[in-house]
Amino acid sequence: QVQLVESGGGSVQTGGSLRLSCAASGRTVGLYVLGWFRQSPGKEREFVGAARWSDGSIFLSESMKDLISVSRDALRYMLFLEMNSLNREDTARYYCAALRCTREDITTEKPYTYWGRGTQVTVSS
């Protein structure tokens, strides 16, 4: 089993920035991809970004790629999400997720086996 714990969420004003962290523990050896998803009330969970652990390749949501960055600490099995110029539409619960192997599209929820409980981000004016 893999445990994922997110941190760094909170309340921020419009235009502000946040850095979220995800710490993976347990059977982390062999993890293939760690990613970030978010879900706003009444909306489906959507892909934000991900990192392939073997080579550090980064995948970002097309709609958010200009305002976010995803990075990792490979040795510590930590994943980070930096978000800039936040607006109210970024208010959501942000989840960390992980998978071991897949041929599925990693920008969708389907292939992810492990999920954290999420961290809430609230953007207000």
N, C-alpha and C positions, 0 to 999 in steps of 0.2 A: 504494500500500500504506500501511497504517497500523500503526504499532507502539504497543503498549500495555505499559507497565511499571508493575507494582504495587510498592508498598513499604509499610512500616509494620507488617507482621505480626510475630509473635513469641509468646513465652510470657507468659501473664498469669494471675493468680490469680482464682478465682471471685469475682465481684462487681466486678472491675476493668473498665477501659475501654481501648479502643484506637481509634486513628484511622488508617485506611488511605488511601493516596493512589494515584492512577493518573495517569500522565503519558502523554498521547497525542502522537505525533509522526508525521511523514511527511505524507501527503495528508489533513490534518485538515479542510480546507475542505469543507463540505458534509456533515459528519457530522451525523446527525439525533438519535441517542440514544446516550448512554454509560451503561452499567449495571454493576451488581455482581451476581455469582452466587457461590454457594459449593457445595462438594462435600465431604462427609464420606466416609470409607472405607465402601464397601458401599452407599452411597446415591446417588440420582440428584442431578445438579446442580440447585440450586434458586435461584430468583430472590430477590434481597435488596432491591435498589432501583435506580432509574435516574433520569437527568435528560435532559429534552429540551433540546437545545442552543439551539434558536432562541428559546425564551421562558423557559427555566429551570424549566419545570414539573417537579415531583418526583413520582416514583411509588415507593411503598414496599410491601414485602411486608406483607400484612395481619397475618400472625402475628408480625412483628418490628417493626412500625411504632412501637410505644411505646418501644422501646429503641434505636432507630437513627435516624440522620439522614444524609441524602445532600445534598451541596452540590457546587458546581462553581466553578472559576475559568474563566470563558468565554474570556478573552483568552489565557490560558496553556494552554488545553485540558487542564485537570486536573480530576479527579473525586475526591471525598473520601467516605469512609464512616466515620462515628463510631458506635461501638457501646458501649453502657453496660450495666452489670449483667450482665456476661458469665457464662455458666455452661458446664459441660462440653459440653453439646449444641451450643454454638457452635464447638467445635473443628472446623476444616475448612480446606480450601484455598479462598481467596477469589480470584475471578477478575474482572478488568475486561474488559468487552466493548463493542463499538461496532458501529453499523449506519448505513447511509446513508439508506435509505428503506424503508418497509415498510407493508403493510396488516395484517401479522400482529400478534399479541398480543406486546407488548414485554416482558411478564413471562415469556415462554418463551424457550428458547435459540434456537429456530429462526431468527428473523430476524437474529441477530447474525452478522456476517461476520468481524469481527476479535476476536481473543482474546489476552489476555496470558498469561503463564506461571503467574500466580498467586502469592499470598503466603500462607504458612502461619500460621494462628492456632491456638494450643494453649492451652486453658484448663484449669487444674488446681486442685485444692483444696489 
